[in-house]
């Protein structure tokens, strides 16, 4: 079997879509599935014109105008990665199109946000696809709300590797934020929480990983505290090390397709504290604490409990790793992908 992936993100990944693409390719190739990638950035990037100033949208326009560039290797299935920051692909091809819905424009943006205008286009793309693989139950519900038949929607969550536990790396009181420095990810709320905790415990530390339009504001918020490292963009090995070092991962996201970094943290027995929002509640069940959206006081109290109650933190860590091992095995994901491809080729 041959599968061609169409994804804006690629190697090295800049977000969850690229990370999931990497894992899918790896798990399929050991199942004798040949894979190819056409992407908007990274190792397999193509040249496409700057039309709108938004690279994922411009790549989508290119992909719709150049279907032969996607099918020239004669794939049995074309697998598109969609959602905000992903690909909007509306063309009908001679081969089945499978979509991974990481999240939806309706989930991601309030009605007043101009980006919400792409929601009907996204719905049309999903209705034209042979099958939609949602990364979470909440994303599946959002896809169904777009009038996609339930028979064509399935949940295929991202797989997560279970790393060797490194208790020697864990640092008491270390707080961590990992994500794009954009409003919807809540980095400023995370830094404000870090500052409050460090006022009480100046010997503790914190780190912020990521870049985005809030780079300057995050830097300014953290500048008064030398204990807060603003690390910018780092490689995968550094992210993995920092997740293992942290005593708590702070995720004040307004939404998540699923919350891949939350799963990565729990795989290392690092508890997660965040807002109880779409997607994140699918990723954080037993391995963390979620509070009401935008309730920074509750977020602070939840983080402080994890940081000061060793028994509570250890129990969250144990349960979180067990959840990831049970629900996010790459072996299970590989089987689900093969089943999805087989179904659309009938």
Secondary structure as UniProt FT lines:
FT   STRAND          2..7
FT   HELIX           16..29
FT   TURN            30..32
FT   STRAND          34..39
FT   TURN            43..44
FT   HELIX           55..65
FT   HELIX           67..71
FT   TURN            72..73
FT   STRAND          77..82
FT   TURN            84..85
FT   STRAND          96..101
FT   HELIX           105..108
FT   TURN            111..112
FT   HELIX           114..118
FT   HELIX           119..128
FT   STRAND          131..134
FT   HELIX           137..144
FT   TURN            145..147
FT   HELIX           150..152
FT   STRAND          153..155
FT   TURN            167..169
FT   TURN            172..173
FT   STRAND          174..178
FT   HELIX           183..185
FT   HELIX           187..200
FT   TURN            202..203
FT   STRAND          205..209
FT   TURN            213..214
FT   HELIX           215..222
FT   TURN            223..224
FT   TURN            226..227
FT   STRAND          228..232
FT   HELIX           236..245
FT   STRAND          248..251
FT   HELIX           260..267
FT   TURN            268..269
FT   STRAND          271..275
FT   TURN            278..279
FT   HELIX           280..283
FT   STRAND          288..291
FT   TURN            293..294
FT   HELIX           296..308
FT   HELIX           310..327
FT   HELIX           330..344
//
